[in-house]
Amino acid sequence: MIERYFSVDIETSGPIIGKHSLLALGICRCDDLTRTFSCEVAPISERQDAKAMEIVGKPLRHFFDNGEKPEAAFANLRAWVSEESISASPVFVGFNAAFDWGFVNWYFLTYLGENPFGIAPLDIKAYYAGFAGSTWDETRSSQLPVEFKAGMPHTHDALHDAIEQAQTSTTSAPRSDQNDERQYVADAATADPADRLRRLRRVADQQAACTQYSATNIGQRTSISLLRR
């Protein structure tokens, strides 16, 4: 199944799923930043966290007055995702995806009974840490090397930040000709026998290196050459 990646960002009235509200959502295709969807959502309660609302930059009343009802907003989102992922499996991509996916998952399940993204979001922070060998602290947006940043300000406008995340996920991805084992396996099918064996051995070596890294170096810095040799 072909996969289609969607960068998602949300703004909320606080950190507690089901008690605080998802107020704004922005989403774009990672392979085509012009394909976007965004909405403001009416709050599910009056509950709000002062720091969260300072980040949102609008009072809760604005969303009561202008936001779509959650069921309508997420029905529209589901329809858009379906249209944009025909013959493909949609993948949720987020920066600190656990937070954004958690809210989105709760809203989908609560109001529509299903989440088109399933239960496994792709976290840009974890992805970067895995291939760069960084510490978790070094995956904070303020700590990322400049070459991996999108060059866009983080505005806390949900759609703008979703596009920024999509660009960051693209620039932080390893080059497929160096690291994509699936491509090596696919290429091996048409290679001569000696080249096929070399390619498959390289995949096995990379898998073994990753396993050794996971077993012995969790929480420690390791050279990026481990995954890029």
C-alpha positions in Angstrom: 0.0 0.0 0.0 1.3 3.5 -0.9 1.6 5.8 2.1 0.7 9.5 2.0 2.1 11.7 4.7 0.1 14.6 6.3 1.7 17.2 8.6 -0.8 18.2 11.3 -0.7 21.0 13.9 -3.3 22.0 16.5 -3.9 24.7 19.0 -5.7 23.9 22.2 -7.1 25.5 25.3 -5.0 23.3 27.5 -3.2 20.0 27.9 -6.0 17.6 29.1 -7.6 15.7 26.3 -11.4 15.5 26.7 -11.5 18.4 29.2 -9.6 21.1 27.3 -10.6 21.9 23.8 -9.0 21.6 20.4 -9.5 25.1 19.0 -7.7 25.2 15.6 -6.3 22.6 13.3 -4.1 22.9 10.2 -3.0 20.0 7.9 -1.1 19.8 4.7 0.3 17.0 2.5 4.0 16.6 3.0 4.5 16.0 -0.7 2.5 19.0 -1.9 2.4 21.9 0.5 -0.4 23.6 -1.6 -2.8 20.8 -0.6 -4.1 22.1 2.8 -7.1 22.1 5.1 -7.7 24.2 8.2 -10.6 24.9 10.6 -11.5 26.5 13.9 -13.5 24.4 16.3 -16.0 25.4 18.9 -14.8 24.5 22.4 -16.3 21.5 24.3 -16.1 23.4 27.6 -15.2 26.7 29.3 -12.1 25.1 30.7 -8.9 26.9 29.7 -5.3 27.2 30.7 -3.9 30.7 30.8 -0.5 29.8 29.2 -2.2 27.8 26.5 -4.6 30.6 25.6 -1.7 33.1 25.6 -0.1 30.9 22.9 -3.4 30.7 21.0 -3.6 34.5 20.9 -7.4 34.6 20.8 -9.9 34.5 23.6 -12.0 31.3 24.1 -15.1 33.4 23.2 -13.8 33.8 19.6 -14.0 30.1 19.1 -17.4 29.8 20.6 -18.6 32.4 18.2 -16.6 31.4 15.1 -15.7 27.7 15.4 -17.4 24.8 13.7 -19.1 22.2 15.8 -16.6 19.4 16.5 -18.6 16.8 14.6 -18.9 18.9 11.5 -15.3 20.0 11.6 -14.0 16.5 11.9 -16.4 15.1 9.3 -15.0 17.7 6.9 -11.4 16.8 7.9 -12.1 13.1 7.3 -13.6 13.8 3.9 -10.6 15.9 2.9 -8.1 13.3 4.1 -10.0 10.7 2.1 -9.9 12.7 -1.1 -6.2 13.4 -0.7 -5.2 9.8 0.0 -7.1 7.9 -2.7 -5.4 4.5 -3.1 -3.0 5.4 -0.3 -2.7 4.9 3.4 -2.7 8.3 5.3 0.0 8.8 7.9 -0.2 11.4 10.6 3.0 13.4 11.0 3.6 15.8 13.8 6.3 17.6 15.8 5.7 16.1 19.2 3.1 14.0 17.6 1.8 12.4 20.8 0.2 15.7 21.8 -1.4 16.6 18.5 -2.4 13.0 17.6 -3.9 12.5 21.0 -6.3 15.3 20.7 -7.1 14.5 17.0 -7.7 10.9 17.9 -10.0 11.7 20.7 -12.1 14.0 18.6 -12.3 11.5 15.7 -13.3 8.7 18.0 -15.7 10.7 20.1 -17.6 12.4 17.3 -17.2 10.1 14.3 -16.3 6.7 15.8 -13.1 6.2 13.8 -9.7 7.8 13.1 -8.6 7.6 9.4 -5.0 7.9 10.6 -5.1 4.9 12.9 -3.2 4.4 16.1 0.4 5.1 14.9 1.5 8.7 14.2 5.0 9.5 12.9 6.8 11.9 15.3 9.4 14.2 13.6 11.3 14.5 16.9 11.7 10.8 17.3 12.5 10.3 13.6 15.3 13.0 13.8 16.7 11.5 17.0 16.8 8.0 15.5 18.8 8.9 12.4 20.9 11.7 13.8 21.8 9.9 17.1 20.8 13.0 19.1 19.7 13.2 22.7 15.9 13.8 23.3 16.6 17.3 24.5 18.4 18.0 21.2 15.1 17.3 19.3 13.5 20.5 20.6 12.8 22.9 17.8 15.1 25.5 19.4 17.9 23.0 19.4 17.7 21.6 15.9 20.6 22.4 13.6 19.8 25.2 11.3 20.1 23.0 8.2 17.1 21.0 9.4 14.8 23.9 10.0 12.3 25.0 7.5 13.3 28.7 7.6 9.8 29.7 8.6 8.8 31.4 11.9 6.7 29.3 14.3 3.6 31.5 14.6 1.1 29.2 16.4 -1.2 29.5 13.4 -2.1 25.9 13.0 -1.9 25.7 9.2 1.2 27.8 9.0 2.9 25.6 11.5 1.7 22.4 9.8 3.5 23.6 6.6 6.6 24.5 8.6 6.6 21.0 10.1 6.2 19.4 6.7 9.3 21.3 5.4 11.2 20.3 8.5 10.3 16.6 8.1 11.5 16.7 4.5 14.8 18.4 5.3 15.5 16.1 8.3 14.8 12.9 6.4 17.8 10.7 5.4 18.5 10.5 1.7 16.7 7.5 0.3 19.7 6.4 -1.8 21.7 6.1 1.4 19.2 4.8 4.0 16.0 3.4 2.4 16.4 -0.4 2.8 13.2 -0.9 0.9 14.7 0.8 -2.1 17.8 -1.5 -1.8 15.6 -4.6 -1.7 13.6 -3.4 -4.7 16.7 -2.6 -6.7 18.2 -5.9 -5.8 15.4 -7.7 -7.7 16.8 -6.4 -11.0 20.5 -6.5 -10.1 23.0 -9.1 -11.2 23.5 -11.9 -8.7 26.7 -10.5 -7.2 25.2 -7.0 -6.9 22.0 -8.5 -5.4 24.0 -10.2 -2.7 25.9 -7.0 -1.9 22.7 -5.0 -1.6 21.0 -7.5 0.6 24.1 -7.8 2.9 24.1 -4.0 3.3 20.5 -4.1 4.4 21.3 -6.8 6.9 24.3 -4.9 8.2 22.2 -1.7 8.7 19.6 -3.7 10.6 22.2 -5.2 12.8 23.8 -1.8 13.5 20.4 -0.4 14.4 19.7 -3.3 16.7 23.1 -2.9 18.4 22.6 0.8 18.8 19.2 0.3 20.4 20.5 -2.3 22.8 23.7 -0.5 24.0 23.4 3.2 23.3 19.9 4.3 24.2 20.2 7.8 25.8 23.8 8.2 24.6 25.2 10.2 21.7 26.4 8.2 18.8 27.9 9.1 15.5 25.6 9.8 12.6 27.9 7.7 10.5 26.3 4.6 12.2 23.2 5.0 10.1 24.8 6.7 7.1 27.8 4.5 6.4 
